[in-house]
Amino acid sequence: MIKGLIRAVAATTTALAALPALAQGTAAERYTTPLADVCPSPFYIQKDWLAQAEHGGLYQLIGPGGKMEAGRYSGPLGSTGIDLVILEGGGNIGLGDGETAYSALFNGNSKAGVTPHLGFQELDNAFIFSKRFPVTGVFTALDKAPSGLFWDVGTYPEGFHSIDDLKAFAASGKGMIYVSTITRTFGLYLVNSGVPKDVFVEGYRGDGENFVTNNGTWLNQGFVTSEVYKFSHGNNWGKPIDAVTVNELGYPTYTGMLAVANHRLDELAPCLTKLVPILQQAEIDYITDPAAVNKLIYDFNAGGFATSWWKTSLELNEFSAKAQKERGIVGNGPNATLGDFDMDQVKAMYDIVKPWLDERSNPDVKPEDVVTNRFIDPAIGLK
């Protein structure tokens, strides 16, 4: 599927004038629910990383014409009567050193000097940090995590689509698997599933040097929505790449979920009741017609407002939006609703991480403690 996406992107022009544009008034026309009487203004949302197409639904809430500043994008949230501030993520980049999007809900973002109202959290970490940073996910823009493993198609034309495939790769001795860590989350899951420890190299931080210097014999951690394009078109490689997501390998996490600190849930509930359906609709609007917001994200990064070294081309943003939709990373899941949590999936994730819970965790944590669908409008979904 990814190879088809690459061909489709290569065959299409990215001249924005040829694509339907989001007029500046569109957000004001689309998002009209009055929020001023129930929501703080400005309302702060803390992202987990620098601006990219996976965050498109958030930028859709403001649309083009917002204010670009170092580490933030802000403007009116449609015509709801409140302002929205979208904060950049990344430890020691948009966040302070050692800070995360979910720790900022408790301790603040020291770079921005504010405590966000909502922040990104991953489902596995919501269980793991359920005592230290207890949060509740209220909306997930991504139905599947875009993270996974990628490989060179010329070297491995059959690819890797299961745990058994990875075990066979380890046994072949042809290469290594480069990941961030095998001491927790996805890496630990692979080891516990029987992939031998000695095939892993830890230390991945968004880089692909090991992949390139080992001539594509290694498997590399990355996003199926970004690294696949980057390495297929450059990154000192420029040859076809394919990838598998962590969900497809049996690790059913959510990584795009917006969460609220539990001690603020009651306080913000009246706001979330009205805001979450807007988040649902904005994600649908973005993934249905992403061109204008893709240009916004390109301009934001080209201007150095994320950080000086983070750039996302229009072509990359277009590829990412297509991949998100076509691979079901953005989608309705098992029902007709976008943005809700499949509680069977949440329970499956809980069963995997339960043996890992330690002093950072609430020993009595349950699936319904870390996510809720109470604010979701079930009628809002991709058609």
C-alpha positions as CSV (number, residue, x, y, z in Angstrom):
1,M,0.0,0.0,0.0
2,I,2.8,2.4,0.9
3,K,4.5,1.8,-2.5
4,G,1.3,2.7,-4.2
5,L,1.1,5.9,-2.1
6,I,4.7,6.8,-3.1
7,R,3.8,6.4,-6.8
8,A,0.6,8.4,-6.3
9,V,2.4,11.3,-4.7
10,A,5.2,11.3,-7.3
11,A,2.5,11.5,-10.0
12,T,0.7,14.4,-8.6
13,T,1.5,18.1,-8.6
14,T,1.8,19.9,-5.3
15,A,1.2,23.3,-6.8
16,L,-1.2,24.7,-4.2
17,A,-3.0,26.8,-6.8
18,A,-4.2,23.7,-8.4
19,L,-5.7,22.3,-5.2
20,P,-8.9,23.4,-3.4
21,A,-7.8,26.0,-0.7
22,L,-9.2,26.5,2.7
23,A,-10.3,30.1,2.8
24,Q,-9.5,32.0,6.0
25,G,-13.1,32.3,6.8
26,T,-13.7,28.5,6.7
27,A,-12.8,27.8,10.3
28,A,-15.1,30.6,11.4
29,E,-17.9,29.1,9.3
30,R,-17.3,25.5,10.3
31,Y,-16.7,25.8,14.1
32,T,-19.4,27.9,15.5
33,T,-20.4,26.3,18.9
34,P,-20.2,29.0,21.5
35,L,-17.4,28.2,24.0
36,A,-16.7,31.5,25.7
37,D,-19.0,30.7,28.6
38,V,-17.5,27.3,29.4
39,C,-13.9,27.2,28.1
40,P,-10.7,29.1,29.1
41,S,-9.4,31.6,26.6
42,P,-6.8,31.2,25.4
43,F,-7.1,27.4,25.4
44,Y,-3.8,25.7,25.3
45,I,-3.1,22.4,23.6
46,Q,0.3,20.8,24.0
47,K,1.6,18.7,21.1
48,D,3.9,15.7,21.5
49,W,6.3,16.8,18.7
50,L,7.0,19.5,16.2
51,A,4.5,20.6,13.6
52,Q,3.7,17.8,11.1
53,A,0.7,16.5,9.1
54,E,-0.2,14.1,11.9
55,H,-1.3,17.2,13.8
56,G,-3.3,18.6,10.9
57,G,-6.7,18.5,12.7
58,L,-5.4,20.9,15.4
59,Y,-4.2,23.5,12.9
60,Q,-7.5,23.1,11.0
61,L,-9.3,24.6,14.1
62,I,-7.6,27.9,13.4
63,G,-6.8,27.5,9.7
64,P,-4.5,29.8,7.7
65,G,-4.1,33.3,9.0
66,G,-3.2,32.5,12.6
67,K,-0.2,34.0,14.4
68,M,3.1,32.2,14.0
69,E,5.6,32.5,16.8
70,A,8.5,30.5,18.1
71,G,7.0,27.3,19.6
72,R,3.4,28.2,19.0
73,Y,0.6,28.8,16.5
74,S,-2.4,30.8,17.8
75,G,-5.6,32.4,16.7
76,P,-9.4,32.3,17.0
77,L,-10.9,28.9,17.3
78,G,-13.3,29.3,14.5
79,S,-16.1,31.6,15.7
80,T,-16.5,29.9,19.0
81,G,-15.5,33.1,20.9
82,I,-12.2,31.7,22.3
83,D,-8.6,31.7,21.2
84,L,-6.6,28.6,20.7
85,V,-2.8,28.2,21.3
86,I,-1.1,25.1,19.8
87,L,2.2,24.5,21.5
88,E,5.2,22.7,20.0
89,G,6.4,19.5,21.6
90,G,9.7,17.7,21.9
91,G,11.9,17.6,25.0
92,N,14.3,20.5,25.1
93,I,12.7,21.9,21.9
94,G,9.1,23.1,22.3
95,L,9.2,21.7,25.8
96,G,11.9,22.0,28.5
97,D,14.5,19.3,28.9
98,G,12.9,16.1,30.2
99,E,9.4,17.4,29.9
100,T,6.6,15.6,28.0
101,A,3.3,16.6,26.6
102,Y,1.6,14.9,29.6
103,S,4.0,16.0,32.3
104,A,3.3,19.5,31.2
105,L,-0.3,19.1,32.2
106,F,0.9,18.9,35.8
107,N,4.2,20.8,35.9
108,G,3.7,23.2,33.0
109,N,5.7,23.8,29.8
110,S,8.7,25.7,31.1
111,K,9.6,26.9,27.6
112,A,6.1,28.4,27.0
113,G,5.6,29.4,30.6
114,V,2.1,28.0,30.7
115,T,0.2,24.9,31.9
116,P,-1.7,23.4,29.0
117,H,-5.4,22.4,29.3
118,L,-5.0,19.3,27.0
119,G,-1.8,17.4,26.0
120,F,-0.9,14.4,24.0
121,Q,-0.5,11.1,25.7
122,E,0.1,7.5,24.5
123,L,-2.3,4.8,25.7
124,D,0.5,2.5,27.0
125,N,2.1,5.4,28.9
126,A,-1.3,6.4,30.3
127,F,-1.3,3.1,32.2
128,I,2.4,3.2,33.0
129,F,2.3,6.7,34.5
130,S,-1.2,6.4,35.9
131,K,0.0,7.4,39.4
132,R,2.8,9.9,38.6
133,F,0.9,11.7,35.8
134,P,-2.8,10.5,35.9
135,V,-4.6,11.6,32.8
136,T,-7.7,10.7,30.9
137,G,-7.8,10.6,27.1
138,V,-10.9,12.4,25.8
139,F,-10.2,12.3,22.0
140,T,-7.9,10.4,19.6
141,A,-7.2,11.9,16.3
142,L,-5.3,8.8,15.2
143,D,-7.1,5.5,15.3
144,K,-3.8,3.6,14.9
145,A,-0.3,4.6,15.8
146,P,1.8,5.7,12.8
147,S,5.0,4.5,14.4
148,G,6.5,1.2,13.4
149,L,9.4,-0.4,11.5
150,F,10.5,0.3,8.0
151,W,12.8,-1.6,5.6
152,D,14.3,-1.4,2.1
153,V,12.0,-3.0,-0.5
154,G,14.9,-4.0,-2.7
155,T,16.6,-5.9,0.1
156,Y,13.4,-7.4,1.6
157,P,10.7,-7.4,-1.1
158,E,8.4,-9.6,1.0
159,G,8.6,-7.3,4.0
160,F,7.8,-7.9,7.6
161,H,4.2,-8.1,8.8
162,S,4.2,-10.2,11.9
163,I,6.1,-11.2,15.0
164,D,7.0,-14.5,13.2
165,D,8.5,-12.4,10.4
166,L,10.7,-10.6,12.9
167,K,11.8,-13.8,14.5
168,A,12.8,-15.2,11.2
169,F,14.7,-12.0,10.4
170,A,16.6,-12.3,13.7
171,A,17.4,-15.9,13.0
172,S,18.7,-15.0,9.5
173,G,21.5,-12.9,10.9
174,K,21.1,-10.5,8.0
175,G,20.8,-7.3,10.0
176,M,19.7,-5.6,13.2
177,I,16.5,-3.8,14.4
178,Y,17.1,-0.2,15.4
179,V,14.6,1.1,18.0
180,S,14.6,3.6,20.8
181,T,14.5,1.1,23.6
182,I,13.6,-2.5,24.5
183,T,13.1,-1.7,28.2
184,R,9.6,-0.4,27.8
185,T,6.6,0.0,25.5
186,F,6.8,-1.3,21.9
187,G,10.4,-2.6,22.1
188,L,9.7,-4.5,25.3
189,Y,6.6,-6.0,23.7
190,L,8.7,-7.3,20.8
191,V,11.2,-8.9,23.2
192,N,8.4,-10.4,25.3
193,S,6.8,-11.7,22.1
194,G,9.9,-13.8,21.4
195,V,12.0,-11.6,19.2
196,P,15.6,-12.2,20.5
197,K,17.2,-9.3,22.5
198,D,20.4,-9.6,20.6
199,V,18.9,-8.5,17.3
200,F,18.1,-5.0,18.7
201,V,20.2,-1.9,18.8
202,E,18.8,0.8,21.1
203,G,19.1,4.6,20.8
204,Y,16.8,5.6,17.9
205,R,16.0,9.3,18.1
206,G,14.4,9.9,14.8
207,D,17.6,9.0,12.9
208,G,18.4,6.6,10.1
209,E,22.2,6.6,9.9
210,N,22.4,3.0,10.9
211,F,19.9,2.0,8.2
212,V,22.0,3.9,5.6
213,T,25.5,2.9,6.6
214,N,24.4,-0.8,6.8
215,N,23.1,-0.5,3.2
216,G,19.4,-1.1,4.1
217,T,20.0,-4.5,5.8
218,W,18.7,-3.1,9.1
219,L,15.1,-2.5,10.1
220,N,14.6,1.0,11.5
221,Q,12.0,2.5,13.8
222,G,10.0,5.4,12.2
223,F,6.6,6.7,11.2
224,V,4.9,5.1,8.2
225,T,3.5,8.5,7.5
226,S,6.8,10.3,7.2
227,E,10.0,8.2,7.2
228,V,8.7,6.1,4.4
229,Y,8.5,9.2,2.2
230,K,11.7,10.8,3.4
231,F,13.9,7.8,2.8
232,S,12.2,6.9,-0.5
233,H,13.0,10.4,-1.8
234,G,16.2,11.3,0.0
235,N,17.9,11.0,3.4
236,N,21.0,9.6,1.6
237,W,18.9,6.7,0.4
238,G,16.3,7.6,-2.3
239,K,15.0,4.1,-2.9
240,P,11.6,2.5,-2.2
241,I,10.8,1.9,1.5
242,D,7.9,0.1,3.1
243,A,6.8,-0.2,6.7
244,V,4.5,-1.9,9.2
245,T,2.8,-0.2,12.1
246,V,3.1,-1.2,15.8
247,N,-0.6,-1.9,15.8
248,E,-0.3,-4.3,12.8
249,L,2.4,-6.2,14.9
250,G,-0.1,-6.7,17.7
251,Y,0.7,-3.7,19.9
252,P,-2.7,-1.9,20.0
253,T,-1.7,1.5,21.3
254,Y,-3.2,5.0,20.6
255,T,-0.5,7.7,20.2
256,G,-2.6,10.6,19.0
257,M,-4.9,11.0,22.0
258,L,-5.5,14.3,23.7
259,A,-5.7,13.9,27.4
260,V,-6.6,16.1,30.4
261,A,-5.0,15.9,33.8
262,N,-7.4,14.0,36.1
263,H,-7.4,16.7,38.8
264,R,-8.8,19.1,36.1
265,L,-11.3,16.8,34.5
266,D,-14.3,18.1,36.5
267,E,-13.3,21.7,36.0
268,L,-12.9,21.3,32.2
269,A,-15.8,18.9,31.6
270,P,-18.3,21.6,30.6
271,C,-15.8,22.9,28.1
272,L,-14.9,19.4,26.8
273,T,-18.5,18.5,26.2
274,K,-18.7,21.2,23.6
275,L,-15.1,21.2,22.4
276,V,-14.5,17.5,21.7
277,P,-17.1,17.3,18.9
278,I,-15.4,20.3,17.3
279,L,-12.1,18.4,17.5
280,Q,-13.8,15.4,15.8
281,Q,-15.1,17.6,13.0
282,A,-11.9,19.4,12.5
283,E,-10.0,16.1,12.0
284,I,-12.5,15.0,9.4
285,D,-12.3,18.4,7.6
286,Y,-8.5,18.1,7.5
287,I,-8.2,14.6,6.3
288,T,-10.9,15.2,3.7
289,D,-9.3,18.3,2.3
290,P,-5.8,18.8,3.7
291,A,-4.2,21.1,1.2
292,A,-4.5,24.5,2.9
293,V,-3.4,23.2,6.4
294,N,-0.5,21.3,4.8
295,K,0.6,24.6,3.4
296,L,0.2,26.2,6.8
297,I,2.4,23.5,8.4
298,Y,4.9,23.9,5.6
299,D,5.1,27.7,6.1
300,F,5.3,27.4,9.9
301,N,8.3,25.0,9.7
302,A,9.9,26.8,6.8
303,G,9.8,30.0,8.9
304,G,11.7,28.2,11.7
305,F,8.9,28.6,14.2
306,A,9.1,24.9,15.3
307,T,12.9,24.8,15.4
308,S,15.6,25.7,12.8
309,W,16.3,22.2,11.6
310,W,12.7,20.9,11.3
311,K,11.3,21.2,7.8
312,T,8.3,19.5,6.2
313,S,7.9,19.8,2.5
314,L,4.5,20.2,0.8
315,E,5.1,16.8,-0.8
316,L,5.8,15.1,2.5
317,N,2.7,16.7,4.1
318,E,0.6,15.5,1.2
319,F,2.0,12.0,1.4
320,S,1.4,11.9,5.1
321,A,-2.2,13.0,4.8
322,K,-2.8,10.3,2.2
323,A,-1.1,7.6,4.2
324,Q,-3.1,8.5,7.3
325,K,-6.3,8.0,5.5
326,E,-5.5,5.1,3.3
327,R,-3.8,3.1,6.1
328,G,-6.6,3.7,8.5
329,I,-4.4,5.7,10.9
330,V,-7.2,8.3,10.8
331,G,-10.5,6.6,10.6
332,N,-13.6,5.5,12.4
333,G,-12.3,2.2,13.7
334,P,-14.9,-0.5,14.2
335,N,-17.9,1.8,14.2
336,A,-19.1,5.0,12.4
337,T,-17.4,7.5,14.8
338,L,-14.1,9.3,14.5
339,G,-12.1,10.1,17.6
340,D,-13.6,7.6,20.1
341,F,-11.8,4.8,21.9
342,D,-12.4,1.2,21.1
343,M,-12.6,-0.2,24.7
344,D,-11.7,-3.7,23.4
345,Q,-8.5,-2.2,22.1
346,V,-7.8,-0.3,25.3
347,K,-8.3,-3.6,27.3
348,A,-5.9,-5.4,25.0
349,M,-3.3,-2.7,25.6
350,Y,-3.9,-2.9,29.3
351,D,-3.3,-6.7,29.3
352,I,0.0,-6.2,27.6
353,V,1.4,-3.5,29.9
354,K,-0.1,-4.8,33.2
355,P,3.0,-6.9,34.0
356,W,5.2,-3.8,33.5
357,L,3.4,-1.5,36.0
358,D,5.6,-0.2,38.8
359,E,5.8,2.6,41.3
360,R,4.9,5.1,38.6
361,S,1.5,3.4,38.2
362,N,-1.7,3.2,40.1
363,P,-1.8,-0.5,41.1
364,D,-5.6,-0.5,40.7
365,V,-5.7,1.2,37.3
366,K,-8.3,0.0,34.9
367,P,-8.9,0.6,31.2
368,E,-11.8,3.0,31.9
369,D,-9.6,5.1,34.2
370,V,-7.3,6.3,31.4
371,V,-9.8,7.0,28.5
372,T,-13.4,8.1,28.2
373,N,-15.9,8.5,25.4
374,R,-18.2,10.7,27.5
375,F,-17.5,13.8,25.4
376,I,-17.6,12.1,22.0
377,D,-20.4,12.8,19.6
378,P,-21.1,9.3,18.1
379,A,-22.7,10.9,15.0
380,I,-19.5,12.5,13.9
381,G,-17.4,10.3,11.6
382,L,-15.8,9.9,8.2
383,K,-18.4,9.0,5.6
